[in-house]
């Protein structure tokens, strides 16, 4: 009986002192790797998002320029149509 108890105690002690990582340590390492990969993906998505937002801003600016150009053209067209009857 004493030998069995001593064997169990020695087994537990040796297992605790082994240099191999425990399953919990392996799991923690895997989780940390996953976190690193996710952080990298998040950064990539943020960069893509910034590029898309910049494109949207540029397109809005272009649209405003086109619309303001059309407004000037339509105003000039109105002036020309008003001036046309006077020439006749």
MMTF fields as JSON, N, C-alpha, C and O atoms, coordinates in Angstrom:
{
  "mmtfVersion": "1.0.0",
  "mmtfProducer": "UNKNOWN",
  "numBonds": 351,
  "numAtoms": 352,
  "numGroups": 88,
  "numChains": 1,
  "numModels": 1,
  "chainsPerModel": [1],
  "groupsPerChain": [88],
  "chainIdList": ["A"],
  "bondAtomList": [4, 2, 8, 6, 12, 10, 16, 14, 20, 18, 24, 22, 28, 26, 32, 30, 36, 34, 40, 38, 44, 42, 48, 46, 52, 50, 56, 54, 60, 58, 64, 62, 68, 66, 72, 70, 76, 74, 80, 78, 84, 82, 88, 86, 92, 90, 96, 94, 100, 98, 104, 102, 108, 106, 112, 110, 116, 114, 120, 118, 124, 122, 128, 126, 132, 130, 136, 134, 140, 138, 144, 142, 148, 146, 152, 150, 156, 154, 160, 158, 164, 162, 168, 166, 172, 170, 176, 174, 180, 178, 184, 182, 188, 186, 192, 190, 196, 194, 200, 198, 204, 202, 208, 206, 212, 210, 216, 214, 220, 218, 224, 222, 228, 226, 232, 230, 236, 234, 240, 238, 244, 242, 248, 246, 252, 250, 256, 254, 260, 258, 264, 262, 268, 266, 272, 270, 276, 274, 280, 278, 284, 282, 288, 286, 292, 290, 296, 294, 300, 298, 304, 302, 308, 306, 312, 310, 316, 314, 320, 318, 324, 322, 328, 326, 332, 330, 336, 334, 340, 338, 344, 342, 348, 346],
  "bondOrderList": [1, 1, 1, 1, 1, 1, 1, 1, 1, 1, 1, 1, 1, 1, 1, 1, 1, 1, 1, 1, 1, 1, 1, 1, 1, 1, 1, 1, 1, 1, 1, 1, 1, 1, 1, 1, 1, 1, 1, 1, 1, 1, 1, 1, 1, 1, 1, 1, 1, 1, 1, 1, 1, 1, 1, 1, 1, 1, 1, 1, 1, 1, 1, 1, 1, 1, 1, 1, 1, 1, 1, 1, 1, 1, 1, 1, 1, 1, 1, 1, 1, 1, 1, 1, 1, 1, 1],
  "groupList": [{"groupName": "UNK", "atomNameList": ["N", "CA", "C", "O"], "elementList": ["N", "C", "C", "O"], "formalChargeList": [0, 0, 0, 0], "bondAtomList": [1, 0, 2, 1, 3, 2], "bondOrderList": [1, 1, 2], "singleLetterCode": "X", "chemCompType": "L-PEPTIDE LINKING"}],
  "groupTypeList": [0, 0, 0, 0, 0, 0, 0, 0, 0, 0, 0, 0, 0, 0, 0, 0, 0, 0, 0, 0, 0, 0, 0, 0, 0, 0, 0, 0, 0, 0, 0, 0, 0, 0, 0, 0, 0, 0, 0, 0, 0, 0, 0, 0, 0, 0, 0, 0, 0, 0, 0, 0, 0, 0, 0, 0, 0, 0, 0, 0, 0, 0, 0, 0, 0, 0, 0, 0, 0, 0, 0, 0, 0, 0, 0, 0, 0, 0, 0, 0, 0, 0, 0, 0, 0, 0, 0, 0],
  "groupIdList": [1, 2, 3, 4, 5, 6, 7, 8, 9, 10, 11, 12, 13, 14, 15, 16, 17, 18, 19, 20, 21, 22, 23, 24, 25, 26, 27, 28, 29, 30, 31, 32, 33, 34, 35, 36, 37, 38, 39, 40, 41, 42, 43, 44, 45, 46, 47, 48, 49, 50, 51, 52, 53, 54, 55, 56, 57, 58, 59, 60, 61, 62, 63, 64, 65, 66, 67, 68, 69, 70, 71, 72, 73, 74, 75, 76, 77, 78, 79, 80, 81, 82, 83, 84, 85, 86, 87, 88],
  "secStructList": [7, 2, 2, 2, 2, 2, 2, 2, 2, 2, 2, 2, 2, 2, 2, 2, 2, 7, 1, 1, 7, 7, 2, 2, 2, 2, 2, 2, 2, 2, 2, 2, 2, 2, 2, 2, 2, 2, 2, 2, 2, 2, 2, 2, 2, 2, 2, 2, 2, 2, 2, 2, 2, 2, 2, 2, 2, 2, 2, 2, 2, 2, 2, 2, 2, 2, 2, 2, 2, 2, 2, 2, 2, 2, 2, 2, 2, 2, 2, 2, 2, 2, 2, 2, 2, 2, 2, 7],
  "xCoordList": [0.823, 0.0, 0.872, 0.606, 1.911, 2.813, 3.531, 3.78, 3.864, 4.572, 3.66, 4.133, 2.414, 1.479, 1.309, 1.3, 1.176, 1.025, 2.294, 2.233, 3.446, 4.72, 4.879, 5.39, 4.449, 4.534, 3.65, 4.049, 2.481, 1.571, 2.157, 2.14, 2.669, 3.262, 4.461, 4.613, 5.303, 6.481, 6.064, 6.673, 5.044, 4.563, 4.044, 4.362, 3.26, 2.728, 3.86, 3.855, 4.818, 5.952, 6.778, 7.139, 7.073, 7.878, 7.128, 7.734, 5.846, 5.058, 5.072, 5.128, 5.022, 5.035, 6.399, 6.488, 7.44, 8.796, 9.307, 10.426, 8.527, 9.011, 9.173, 8.521, 10.043, 10.316, 9.317, 9.278, 8.52, 7.535, 6.39, 5.939, 5.928, 4.806, 3.536, 3.307, 2.742, 1.482, 0.483, 0.723, -0.609, -1.643, -2.178, -2.478, -2.299, -2.78, -1.799, -2.216, -0.515, 0.491, 0.452, 0.607, 0.247, 0.13, -1.108, -1.061, -2.207, -3.441, -3.267, -3.735, -2.588, -2.353, -1.493, -1.751, -0.487, 0.372, -0.432, -0.262, -1.3, -2.142, -3.084, -3.266, -3.677, -4.58, -3.817, -4.333, -2.605, -1.807, -1.461, -1.456, -1.174, -0.911, -2.161, -2.079, -3.314, -4.575, -4.847, -5.307, -4.561, -4.757, -3.864, -4.304, -2.617, -1.698, -2.194, -2.128, -2.688, -3.217, -4.436, -4.573, -5.322, -6.518, -6.157, -6.766, -5.175, -4.744, -4.189, -4.413, -3.471, -2.937, -4.075, -4.048, -5.067, -6.214, -6.984, -7.425, -7.146, -7.853, -7.119, -7.746, -5.792, -5.012, -5.155, -5.246, -5.174, -5.335, -6.705, -6.812, -7.746, -9.098, -9.18, -9.82, -8.543, -8.543, -7.865, -8.343, -6.756, -6.058, -6.939, -7.023, -7.592, -8.494, -9.647, -10.058, -10.168, -11.27, -10.838, -11.592, -9.64, -9.144, -9.019, -9.335, -8.555, -8.43, -9.803, -9.962, -10.784, -12.147, -12.724, -13.348, -12.526, -13.034, -12.386, -13.047, -11.1, -10.404, -10.974, -11.172, -11.235, -11.837, -13.211, -13.55, -13.993, -15.332, -15.223, -15.967, -14.309, -14.121, -13.729, -14.238, -12.821, -12.404, -13.561, -13.735, -14.345, -15.479, -16.534, -17.131, -16.766, -17.724, -17.239, -18.025, -15.941, -15.372, -15.533, -15.909, -15.239, -15.401, -16.854, -17.131, -17.776, -19.192, -19.614, -20.349, -19.152, -19.485, -18.949, -19.62, -17.731, -17.156, -17.981, -18.245, -18.385, -19.185, -20.529, -20.986, -21.156, -22.465, -22.362, -23.228, -21.325, -21.182, -20.853, -21.246, -20.144, -19.865, -21.124, -21.317, -21.998, -23.267, -24.16, -24.872, -24.136, -24.967, -24.518, -25.35, -23.213, -22.701, -23.09, -23.481, -22.989, -23.346, -24.829, -25.202, -25.673, -27.113, -27.469, -28.384, -26.767, -27.008, -26.612, -27.324, -25.475, -25.042, -26.014, -26.303, -26.526, -27.497, -28.752, -29.313, -29.199, -30.376, -30.125, -30.998, -28.936, -28.617, -28.604, -29.088, -28.052, -28.006, -29.411, -29.707, -30.286, -31.652, -32.408, -33.247, -32.117, -32.748, -32.229, -32.978, -30.968, -30.369, -30.759, -30.768, -31.071, -31.388, -32.571, -32.457, -33.697, -34.825, -34.479, -35.03, -33.598, -33.259, -32.533, -32.654, -31.757, -31.006, -31.925, -31.572, -33.061, -33.955, -34.693, -35.484],
  "yCoordList": [-1.182, 0.0, 1.253, 2.205, 1.243, 2.389, 2.547, 3.661, 1.405, 1.468, 2.065, 2.843, 1.73, 2.253, 3.758, 4.51, 4.186, 5.614, 6.355, 7.434, 5.773, 6.395, 6.455, 7.442, 5.415, 5.389, 6.468, 7.126, 6.653, 7.686, 9.068, 9.917, 9.294, 10.591, 10.867, 11.983, 9.872, 10.048, 10.321, 11.152, 9.633, 9.836, 11.257, 11.918, 11.712, 13.075, 14.086, 15.065, 13.87, 14.783, 14.836, 15.918, 13.688, 13.634, 14.25, 14.908, 14.041, 14.639, 16.159, 16.855, 16.663, 18.113, 18.707, 19.867, 17.943, 18.44, 18.19, 18.589, 17.549, 17.237, 18.514, 19.52, 18.47, 19.635, 19.784, 20.824, 18.772, 18.856, 19.769, 19.748, 20.571, 21.454, 20.635, 19.608, 21.108, 20.436, 20.74, 21.604, 20.043, 20.28, 21.7, 22.336, 22.2, 23.574, 24.573, 25.558, 24.323, 25.216, 25.151, 26.167, 23.957, 23.801, 24.54, 25.219, 24.395, 25.081, 26.595, 27.312, 27.076, 28.511, 29.033, 30.112, 28.275, 28.676, 28.741, 29.665, 27.764, 27.748, 28.947, 29.584, 29.253, 30.405, 31.691, 32.562, 31.826, 33.024, 33.154, 34.258, 32.03, 32.051, 32.508, 33.325, 31.977, 32.363, 33.852, 34.525, 34.353, 35.786, 36.615, 37.624, 36.199, 36.923, 36.937, 37.966, 35.802, 35.728, 36.629, 37.322, 36.618, 37.454, 38.938, 39.732, 39.315, 40.711, 41.139, 42.265, 40.242, 40.53, 40.71, 41.635, 39.835, 39.946, 41.235, 41.89, 41.599, 42.841, 44.032, 44.937, 44.047, 45.154, 45.234, 46.324, 44.074, 44.047, 44.592, 45.363, 44.193, 44.679, 46.181, 46.899, 46.662, 48.114, 48.871, 49.923, 48.335, 48.987, 49.015, 50.037, 47.901, 47.85, 48.827, 49.491, 48.918, 49.838, 51.28, 52.069, 51.632, 52.987, 53.297, 54.403, 52.314, 52.508, 52.725, 53.591, 51.946, 52.094, 53.449, 54.112, 53.868, 55.173, 56.296, 57.271, 56.156, 57.157, 57.193, 58.269, 56.022, 55.956, 56.612, 57.337, 56.357, 56.954, 58.466, 59.168, 58.97, 60.415, 61.017, 62.066, 60.342, 60.838, 60.824, 61.776, 59.764, 59.666, 60.727, 61.308, 60.981, 62.028, 63.39, 64.202, 63.628, 64.892, 65.034, 66.093, 63.938, 63.967, 64.22, 64.993, 63.572, 63.754, 65.195, 65.771, 65.781, 67.176, 68.089, 69.038, 67.8, 68.615, 68.486, 69.478, 67.261, 67.042, 67.739, 68.41, 67.582, 68.211, 69.725, 70.39, 70.285, 71.74, 72.212, 73.313, 71.406, 71.733, 71.69, 72.537, 70.714, 70.617, 71.795, 72.303, 72.234, 73.369, 74.626, 75.413, 74.818, 75.987, 75.908, 76.917, 74.725, 74.551, 74.814, 75.475, 74.311, 74.509, 75.981, 76.48, 76.678, 78.104, 78.854, 79.765, 78.485, 79.127, 78.828, 79.703, 77.586, 77.223, 78.077, 78.498, 78.338, 79.168, 80.586, 81.206, 81.098, 82.455, 82.524, 83.497, 81.492, 81.484, 81.419, 82.095, 80.598, 80.495, 81.804, 82.174, 82.5, 83.804, 84.832, 85.702, 84.739, 85.712, 85.463, 86.404, 84.274, 83.921, 84.702, 85.213, 84.833, 85.585, 87.051, 87.685, 87.602, 89.009, 89.271, 90.354, 88.266, 88.457, 88.455, 89.036, 87.836, 87.726, 88.956, 89.004],
  "zCoordList": [0.0, 0.0, 0.0, -0.734, 0.826, 0.869, -0.46, -0.921, -1.073, -2.352, -3.437, -4.266, -3.447, -4.444, -4.269, -5.243, -3.018, -2.749, -3.142, -3.733, -2.814, -3.167, -4.69, -5.219, -5.391, -6.855, -7.464, -8.425, -6.929, -7.432, -7.187, -8.078, -6.003, -5.665, -6.573, -7.071, -6.79, -7.646, -9.099, -9.773, -9.569, -10.934, -11.119, -12.108, -10.182, -10.249, -10.183, -10.93, -9.312, -9.154, -10.443, -10.906, -11.011, -12.225, -13.411, -14.256, -13.471, -14.546, -14.447, -15.461, -13.233, -13.023, -13.346, -13.746, -13.18, -13.401, -14.813, -15.137, -15.648, -16.999, -17.808, -17.531, -18.808, -19.648, -20.785, -21.442, -21.019, -22.084, -21.675, -20.53, -22.628, -22.281, -22.044, -22.684, -21.131, -20.836, -21.945, -22.788, -21.938, -22.949, -22.834, -23.844, -21.607, -21.411, -22.027, -22.636, -21.873, -22.455, -23.986, -24.662, -24.515, -25.965, -26.481, -27.506, -25.754, -26.149, -26.097, -26.981, -25.05, -24.907, -26.055, -26.589, -26.427, -27.541, -28.843, -29.638, -29.05, -30.245, -30.261, -31.299, -29.122, -29.02, -29.313, -30.013, -28.796, -29.051, -30.539, -31.082, -31.192, -32.636, -33.385, -34.301, -32.99, -33.627, -33.448, -34.37, -32.265, -31.99, -32.896, -33.447, -33.055, -33.94, -35.378, -36.05, -35.852, -37.215, -37.376, -38.385, -36.379, -36.444, -36.429, -37.146, -35.618, -35.584, -36.937, -37.379, -37.584, -38.912, -39.916, -40.729, -39.862, -40.761, -40.509, -41.453, -39.25, -38.897, -39.478, -40.029, -39.363, -39.907, -41.419, -41.984, -42.074, -43.526, -43.929, -44.882, -43.208, -43.51, -43.264, -44.033, -42.206, -41.946, -43.085, -43.51, -43.572, -44.685, -45.924, -46.607, -46.217, -47.368, -47.185, -48.137, -45.966, -45.673, -45.901, -46.471, -45.466, -45.67, -47.159, -47.598, -47.933, -49.381, -50.015, -50.876, -49.595, -50.134, -49.749, -50.577, -48.501, -48.072, -48.878, -49.239, -49.157, -49.963, -51.379, -51.943, -51.949, -53.283, -53.299, -54.234, -52.268, -52.179, -52.123, -52.808, -51.318, -51.201, -52.547, -52.942, -53.243, -54.556, -55.55, -56.31, -55.55, -56.47, -56.143, -57.051, -54.851, -54.472, -54.963, -55.453, -54.828, -55.271, -56.799, -57.303, -57.516, -58.972, -59.356, -60.272, -58.661, -58.945, -58.706, -59.509, -57.605, -57.319, -58.412, -58.817, -58.895, -59.963, -61.236, -61.917, -61.555, -62.755, -62.614, -63.539, -61.465, -61.269, -61.289, -61.858, -60.684, -60.703, -62.112, -62.499, -62.88, -64.285, -65.109, -65.981, -64.855, -65.566, -65.221, -66.088, -63.983, -63.576, -64.306, -64.757, -64.426, -65.145, -66.612, -67.199, -67.218, -68.621, -68.839, -69.808, -67.959, -68.134, -67.944, -68.599, -67.066, -66.881, -68.138, -68.561, -68.752, -69.981, -71.114, -71.931, -71.17, -72.187, -72.063, -73.074, -70.842, -70.626, -71.105, -71.713, -70.831, -71.275, -72.793, -73.37, -73.455, -74.907, -75.494, -76.479, -74.883, -75.407, -75.197, -76.018, -74.109, -73.888, -74.878, -75.322, -75.223, -76.132, -77.572, -78.365, -77.935, -79.311, -79.863, -80.977, -79.172, -79.737, -79.94, -80.84, -79.146, -79.284, -80.582, -81.154, -81.07, -82.293, -83.507, -84.534, -83.428, -84.576, -84.85, -85.792]
}
